[in-house]
Amino acid sequence: MDTNNIIVYLPPVMLGVVAFAFLLLWHVKISTSWQWSAAFAQAGLGFALVPFPVSPTFDIFVAGLLYIGAAYCYGSAILLHFGAPMQRSVRRLFVGGYIVVHTIVVLILESLKAELFLTDVAFACLLGFALFNVVTKVSNLADRAMIISGVLLVLDTLTRTVVFTFLIRTSDQMADFAASDYNLAVTVTTITIGLSFPFTAMGAMASAAIRGHREASERDPLTGLLNRRGFELAVHRATKDAVARGAVIVCDIDNFKQVNDGYGHAAGDNVIAELAAELQSHLGSRTVTARFGGEEFVAFLPHTSLAEASVIAHSVRIRFAGRDWHQAGIDRQITASFGVASIVDGEVSEAAAIERADRALYAAKTAGRNRVEVAGGEGDCLESVNVGAIKTPPSAALDSAADSRMSAA
């Protein structure tokens, strides 16, 4: 058995192994789609028709369908990996058009050169379409490597078909395909360039799985906010190259046990989720917001003054207190209390400010709930806050500022 006879077995065997590996990855939920496995399996079956032929026309016709099916599945898997629109109607219309032309070229015209050109161009278009639609979503090295590998596969396919269609004289007979230079070229490039694609795809999926597990370990599943661990890491990243500056808001839901006891834990979860949504709506993307546990929330507002943070807290308090809960099966008003503190000069982290804000929250609870209390800068006492350059007691000034803000909204 000469080298050429041995080499034709390599692509179907290697692609079969890769397809099985991707099937296992999908089973253990590392792969985002079974279509990776389907794509490599179809490509492997297409190559298997060379060492295990049936008849020349049948082999070429079926191989074309398998390769275009592989390209469609590659595209679907890539789009799913990046969460991009699937564009199914456009891609399926393209595949349908290919099948019609493919049938005419193989069964009526019986032209090998036209069939190879058609299938290669269609394969490159389907795969290239998916790559083009996700290129702006690439955010890490593993994804970038997969995209580059896919682009190389497209370029290899187009280069090969142009060379063998227009530059090199080849036979147009179906029966001559297995022994052709084209078949040898596609086999060699599949073993070399082509196999980089599945390995980079595996790397991208492994990277995504690691990010997903890390994200899950840092997020509260009920609200989607950070948990305590995620909060600490996010604040550390935000202040890594600078001294922590800004303000901290600590809040929790008033008499929350009564909500759980009177209306059930599902209703209580709904209230928690709604307060989280209210916080996210008011605090913005630059703020680090977390659910520390139960009904307690903490937010770090970088480069925000004490007065600004207090006005924001009042705005959230007013909106939350004014909610109608009847759709959630709750026939009473639900309120929240807030403590606000700023990070003073000389503090390298937000920890001390959180402790002061927590004391202010306790004071708000003691004073009757549904309040915002502001902690003093250095000590534990509550201070008045200068809002609009007017020095007034916190509750009066901040209620006025918050009400003005709400009216403007």
C-alpha positions as CSV (number, residue, x, y, z in Angstrom):
1,M,0.0,0.0,0.0
2,D,1.6,3.3,-1.2
3,T,1.5,6.6,0.6
4,N,-1.4,7.9,-1.4
5,N,-3.5,5.0,-0.5
6,I,-2.7,5.4,3.2
7,I,-3.3,9.2,3.3
8,V,-6.9,9.0,2.0
9,Y,-7.9,7.1,5.2
10,L,-6.6,9.9,7.5
11,P,-9.2,12.6,7.0
12,P,-12.3,10.3,7.7
13,V,-10.6,8.7,10.7
14,M,-9.4,12.0,12.2
15,L,-12.7,13.8,11.5
16,G,-14.6,10.9,13.0
17,V,-12.5,11.0,16.2
18,V,-13.1,14.8,16.4
19,A,-16.8,14.4,15.8
20,F,-17.0,11.9,18.7
21,A,-15.0,14.2,20.9
22,F,-17.4,17.1,20.2
23,L,-20.4,14.8,20.9
24,L,-18.9,14.0,24.4
25,L,-18.3,17.8,25.0
26,W,-21.9,18.5,24.1
27,H,-23.1,15.7,26.4
28,V,-21.2,17.2,29.4
29,K,-22.4,20.7,28.5
30,I,-19.1,22.1,27.5
31,S,-19.9,22.4,23.9
32,T,-22.7,24.9,23.1
33,S,-24.2,22.8,20.3
34,W,-24.4,19.3,19.0
35,Q,-23.9,20.8,15.5
36,W,-20.1,20.9,16.0
37,S,-20.2,17.1,16.1
38,A,-22.7,16.9,13.2
39,A,-20.5,19.1,11.1
40,F,-17.3,17.1,11.6
41,A,-19.2,13.8,11.2
42,Q,-20.6,14.9,7.8
43,A,-17.2,16.1,6.6
44,G,-15.7,12.7,7.7
45,L,-18.4,10.8,5.8
46,G,-17.7,12.9,2.7
47,F,-14.0,12.0,2.8
48,A,-14.9,8.3,3.5
49,L,-16.4,8.0,0.1
50,V,-12.9,8.1,-1.5
51,P,-11.5,5.0,0.1
52,F,-14.9,3.3,0.2
53,P,-16.5,4.2,-3.1
54,V,-19.9,3.1,-4.4
55,S,-20.0,4.7,-7.9
56,P,-18.4,7.8,-9.2
57,T,-21.6,9.8,-9.7
58,F,-23.2,8.7,-6.5
59,D,-20.0,9.5,-4.5
60,I,-19.7,13.0,-5.9
61,F,-23.4,13.7,-5.5
62,V,-23.6,12.5,-1.9
63,A,-20.2,14.0,-0.9
64,G,-21.4,17.5,-2.1
65,L,-24.5,17.2,0.1
66,L,-22.4,16.1,3.1
67,Y,-19.9,19.0,2.7
68,I,-22.6,21.6,2.3
69,G,-24.4,20.1,5.3
70,A,-21.1,20.3,7.3
71,A,-20.7,24.0,6.3
72,Y,-24.3,24.7,7.5
73,C,-23.6,23.1,10.8
74,Y,-20.3,24.8,11.2
75,G,-22.0,28.1,10.7
76,S,-24.8,27.3,13.1
77,A,-22.3,26.2,15.8
78,I,-20.3,29.4,15.4
79,L,-23.4,31.6,15.6
80,L,-24.6,29.8,18.7
81,H,-21.2,30.1,20.4
82,F,-21.3,33.9,20.0
83,G,-25.0,34.3,20.7
84,A,-25.5,35.9,17.2
85,P,-28.7,35.8,15.2
86,M,-29.0,32.4,13.5
87,Q,-30.2,33.8,10.1
88,R,-31.7,30.4,9.4
89,S,-34.0,31.5,6.6
90,V,-31.2,33.1,4.6
91,R,-28.8,30.2,5.1
92,R,-31.5,27.6,4.3
93,L,-32.5,29.4,1.2
94,F,-28.8,29.4,0.1
95,V,-28.5,25.6,0.8
96,G,-31.7,25.0,-1.1
97,G,-30.4,26.9,-4.1
98,Y,-27.1,25.0,-3.9
99,I,-28.9,21.6,-3.9
100,V,-30.9,22.5,-7.1
101,V,-27.7,23.6,-9.0
102,H,-25.7,20.7,-7.5
103,T,-28.3,18.2,-8.8
104,I,-28.2,19.7,-12.3
105,V,-24.4,19.8,-12.5
106,V,-23.9,16.3,-11.3
107,L,-26.8,14.3,-12.7
108,I,-27.5,16.3,-15.9
109,L,-24.2,18.1,-16.9
110,E,-22.0,15.4,-15.3
111,S,-19.2,18.0,-14.9
112,L,-16.6,17.2,-12.2
113,K,-14.9,20.6,-12.5
114,A,-18.1,22.6,-12.3
115,E,-19.2,20.4,-9.3
116,L,-16.0,20.9,-7.3
117,F,-16.0,24.7,-8.0
118,L,-19.7,24.9,-7.0
119,T,-19.3,23.0,-3.7
120,D,-16.1,24.7,-2.7
121,V,-17.6,28.2,-3.3
122,A,-20.8,27.3,-1.5
123,F,-18.9,25.8,1.5
124,A,-16.7,29.0,1.7
125,C,-19.8,31.3,1.5
126,L,-21.7,29.5,4.2
127,L,-18.8,29.3,6.6
128,G,-17.6,32.8,5.7
129,F,-21.1,34.2,6.3
130,A,-21.1,32.9,9.9
131,L,-17.6,34.2,10.6
132,F,-18.5,37.7,9.2
133,N,-21.5,37.9,11.5
134,V,-19.6,37.2,14.7
135,V,-16.3,39.0,14.1
136,T,-17.4,42.0,16.1
137,K,-18.3,39.8,19.1
138,V,-14.8,38.3,19.5
139,S,-13.6,39.3,23.0
140,N,-10.8,37.0,24.0
141,L,-7.8,35.2,22.6
142,A,-9.4,31.7,22.3
143,D,-12.3,33.1,20.2
144,R,-9.9,35.1,18.1
145,A,-7.9,31.9,17.4
146,M,-11.0,30.0,16.3
147,I,-12.1,32.9,14.0
148,I,-8.6,33.1,12.4
149,S,-8.6,29.3,11.9
150,G,-12.0,29.5,10.2
151,V,-10.9,32.3,7.9
152,L,-7.8,30.2,6.9
153,L,-10.1,27.3,6.1
154,V,-12.3,29.6,3.9
155,L,-9.2,31.0,2.2
156,D,-7.7,27.6,1.6
157,T,-11.0,26.4,0.1
158,L,-11.3,29.4,-2.3
159,T,-7.6,29.3,-3.3
160,R,-7.7,25.6,-4.1
161,T,-10.9,25.8,-6.2
162,V,-9.5,28.8,-8.2
163,V,-6.2,27.0,-8.8
164,F,-7.7,23.7,-9.9
165,T,-10.5,25.3,-11.9
166,F,-8.7,28.1,-13.8
167,L,-4.9,27.4,-13.6
168,I,-4.4,23.7,-13.7
169,R,-5.8,21.4,-16.3
170,T,-7.7,18.6,-14.7
171,S,-10.1,15.9,-15.9
172,D,-13.8,16.6,-16.0
173,Q,-14.8,13.0,-15.5
174,M,-16.4,11.9,-12.3
175,A,-14.5,8.6,-12.3
176,D,-11.1,10.4,-12.3
177,F,-11.7,12.2,-9.0
178,A,-10.2,9.7,-6.5
179,A,-6.8,9.7,-8.4
180,S,-6.8,13.4,-9.1
181,D,-4.3,16.0,-7.8
182,Y,-7.3,17.9,-6.5
183,N,-8.2,15.0,-4.2
184,L,-4.7,14.8,-3.0
185,A,-4.5,18.6,-2.3
186,V,-7.8,18.6,-0.4
187,T,-6.7,15.6,1.7
188,V,-3.3,17.2,2.6
189,T,-4.8,20.6,3.5
190,T,-7.5,19.0,5.6
191,I,-4.9,17.1,7.6
192,T,-2.8,20.3,8.1
193,I,-4.8,23.6,7.9
194,G,-8.3,22.0,8.3
195,L,-7.6,20.3,11.6
196,S,-6.6,23.5,13.3
197,F,-10.2,24.5,13.1
198,P,-11.6,21.8,15.5
199,F,-8.8,22.3,18.0
200,T,-9.2,26.1,18.2
201,A,-13.0,25.5,18.5
202,M,-12.4,23.2,21.4
203,G,-10.2,25.9,23.0
204,A,-12.9,28.5,22.5
205,M,-15.5,26.3,24.1
206,A,-13.2,25.4,27.0
207,S,-12.5,29.1,27.6
208,A,-16.3,29.9,27.5
209,A,-17.0,27.1,29.9
210,I,-14.4,28.4,32.4
211,R,-15.8,32.0,32.0
212,G,-19.3,30.6,32.6
213,H,-18.3,28.8,35.8
214,R,-16.5,31.8,37.1
215,E,-19.4,34.0,36.3
216,A,-21.8,31.6,38.0
217,S,-19.6,31.6,41.1
218,E,-19.7,35.4,41.3
219,R,-23.4,36.0,40.5
220,D,-26.5,35.8,42.5
221,P,-28.9,33.5,40.6
222,L,-32.1,35.2,41.7
223,T,-31.3,38.8,40.8
224,G,-28.4,38.5,38.3
225,L,-26.4,40.9,40.5
226,L,-22.9,40.1,41.9
227,N,-22.7,38.1,45.1
228,R,-20.3,39.1,47.9
229,R,-17.4,37.3,46.3
230,G,-18.1,38.9,42.9
231,F,-18.5,42.3,44.5
232,E,-15.1,42.2,46.2
233,L,-13.4,41.0,43.0
234,A,-15.2,43.6,40.9
235,V,-14.3,46.5,43.2
236,H,-10.7,45.2,43.4
237,R,-10.5,45.3,39.6
238,A,-12.2,48.7,39.4
239,T,-9.7,50.2,41.9
240,K,-6.7,48.1,41.0
241,D,-4.6,51.0,39.7
242,A,-6.0,53.8,41.8
243,V,-7.1,54.7,45.3
244,A,-10.7,53.8,45.9
245,R,-12.8,56.9,45.7
246,G,-16.6,57.2,45.7
247,A,-19.6,56.3,47.8
248,V,-21.3,53.2,49.2
249,I,-25.0,52.5,49.5
250,V,-26.3,49.7,51.7
251,C,-30.0,48.8,51.7
252,D,-32.4,46.2,52.7
253,I,-36.2,45.6,52.5
254,D,-38.2,46.6,55.6
255,N,-40.0,43.9,57.5
256,F,-39.1,41.3,54.9
257,K,-39.9,38.4,57.1
258,Q,-43.5,39.5,57.2
259,V,-43.6,39.4,53.4
260,N,-42.2,35.8,53.3
261,D,-44.5,34.7,56.2
262,G,-47.6,36.4,54.9
263,Y,-47.3,35.9,51.1
264,G,-44.8,33.0,50.6
265,H,-41.2,32.7,49.6
266,A,-42.1,33.1,45.8
267,A,-43.5,36.5,46.5
268,G,-40.5,37.3,48.7
269,D,-38.2,36.4,45.8
270,N,-40.2,38.6,43.5
271,V,-39.8,41.6,45.9
272,I,-36.0,41.0,46.1
273,A,-35.7,40.8,42.3
274,E,-37.7,44.0,41.8
275,L,-35.5,45.9,44.3
276,A,-32.5,44.6,42.4
277,A,-34.0,45.8,39.1
278,E,-34.7,49.2,40.6
279,L,-31.1,49.5,41.8
280,Q,-29.7,48.5,38.4
281,S,-32.0,51.0,36.7
282,H,-30.8,53.9,38.8
283,L,-27.2,53.1,39.5
284,G,-25.9,52.6,35.9
285,S,-23.2,50.4,34.4
286,R,-20.2,51.9,36.2
287,T,-21.6,51.0,39.6
288,V,-20.7,47.7,41.2
289,T,-23.9,46.4,42.7
290,A,-24.3,43.1,44.7
291,R,-26.8,41.1,46.8
292,F,-24.9,40.3,49.9
293,G,-27.5,37.8,51.1
294,G,-31.2,37.7,52.0
295,E,-32.7,41.1,51.3
296,E,-29.5,43.1,51.8
297,F,-27.8,44.9,48.9
298,V,-24.6,46.9,48.6
299,A,-23.5,49.2,45.8
300,F,-20.1,50.9,45.2
301,L,-20.4,54.1,43.2
302,P,-17.0,55.2,42.0
303,H,-16.2,58.9,41.8
304,T,-19.6,59.8,43.3
305,S,-20.0,62.4,46.0
306,L,-21.9,61.7,49.2
307,A,-24.6,64.1,48.2
308,E,-25.0,62.5,44.8
309,A,-25.2,59.0,46.2
310,S,-27.7,60.2,48.8
311,V,-30.0,61.6,46.1
312,I,-29.8,58.4,44.1
313,A,-30.7,56.4,47.2
314,H,-33.7,58.6,47.9
315,S,-34.8,58.2,44.3
316,V,-34.6,54.4,44.5
317,R,-36.4,54.5,47.9
318,I,-39.3,56.6,46.5
319,R,-39.7,54.5,43.4
320,F,-39.7,51.3,45.3
321,A,-42.1,52.5,48.0
322,G,-44.5,53.6,45.3
323,R,-44.7,50.2,43.5
324,D,-48.1,48.4,43.2
325,W,-47.6,44.7,44.2
326,H,-51.1,43.4,43.5
327,Q,-50.0,41.5,40.5
328,A,-47.5,39.6,42.7
329,G,-50.4,38.8,45.1
330,I,-49.2,41.3,47.7
331,D,-51.8,43.8,49.0
332,R,-49.6,46.1,51.1
333,Q,-46.9,48.7,50.6
334,I,-43.3,47.4,50.7
335,T,-40.5,49.8,51.5
336,A,-36.7,49.7,51.9
337,S,-34.2,51.5,54.1
338,F,-30.8,52.9,53.0
339,G,-27.5,53.8,54.5
340,V,-25.0,55.9,52.6
341,A,-21.3,56.6,53.3
342,S,-18.4,57.9,51.3
343,I,-14.9,56.6,51.1
344,V,-12.7,59.1,53.0
345,D,-9.2,60.2,52.1
346,G,-6.6,57.7,53.2
347,E,-8.8,54.6,52.9
348,V,-7.5,52.1,50.4
349,S,-10.7,50.0,50.1
350,E,-14.5,50.3,50.4
351,A,-14.6,48.0,53.5
352,A,-14.7,50.8,56.1
353,A,-17.3,52.8,54.1
354,I,-19.5,49.7,53.9
355,E,-19.3,49.4,57.7
356,R,-20.3,53.1,58.2
357,A,-23.1,52.8,55.6
358,D,-24.3,49.6,57.5
359,R,-24.5,51.6,60.7
360,A,-26.4,54.3,58.9
361,L,-28.8,51.7,57.6
362,Y,-29.3,50.5,61.2
363,A,-30.1,54.1,62.2
364,A,-32.6,54.3,59.4
365,K,-34.3,51.2,60.7
366,T,-34.3,52.5,64.2
367,A,-35.8,55.8,63.1
368,G,-38.8,54.2,61.5
369,R,-37.7,52.6,58.2
370,N,-38.4,53.7,54.7
371,R,-35.6,56.3,55.1
372,V,-32.2,57.2,53.9
373,E,-29.5,58.0,56.5
374,V,-26.1,59.4,55.7
375,A,-23.0,58.4,57.6
376,G,-20.4,61.1,58.6
377,G,-17.1,61.0,56.9
378,E,-14.7,59.9,59.7
379,G,-17.0,59.0,62.6
380,D,-20.1,57.0,63.1
381,C,-22.5,59.8,63.6
382,L,-25.0,61.0,61.0
383,E,-24.3,64.4,59.5
384,S,-26.2,66.9,57.4
385,V,-25.4,66.8,53.7
386,N,-24.8,69.8,51.4
387,V,-27.2,69.4,48.5
388,G,-27.3,72.2,46.0
389,A,-24.9,74.3,48.2
390,I,-27.5,74.5,50.9
391,K,-26.6,73.0,54.3
392,T,-29.7,71.3,55.6
393,P,-30.6,68.2,57.6
394,P,-30.3,65.2,55.3
395,S,-33.9,64.0,55.2
396,A,-35.4,67.4,54.2
397,A,-32.7,68.3,51.6
398,L,-32.5,64.9,50.1
399,D,-36.2,64.3,49.9
400,S,-36.5,67.6,48.1
401,A,-33.7,66.8,45.7
402,A,-35.0,63.3,45.0
403,D,-38.5,64.6,44.4
404,S,-37.2,67.2,42.0
405,R,-35.2,64.4,40.2
406,M,-38.3,62.2,39.9
407,S,-40.4,65.1,38.6
408,A,-37.9,65.8,35.9
409,A,-37.9,62.2,34.9
